[in-house]
């Protein structure tokens, strides 16, 4: 990466911080867990060896 791009990305990361109040870590975690469990169920349901 060019130094200008690294500088711009660093500035953006420092300004916003990445903390969005609308994203609850618990909601995100349980949503991901639920999606993985559904995928696991689908894979085991259709695995007819």
C-alpha positions, 0 to 999 in steps of 0.5 A: 500500500502507498503511504498516502493510502495508509495515512488516509485509512489510519485517519478514518479509523481513528475518527470513527473508532468503529463503535456503532451504538446500533450494533449490539455485540450480543445480537451479532453473536447470537445472530451468527450462532443462529445462522451457523446452526441453521447451516449445520442443520441443512448440511446434516439434513441433506447429507445422504451418504 
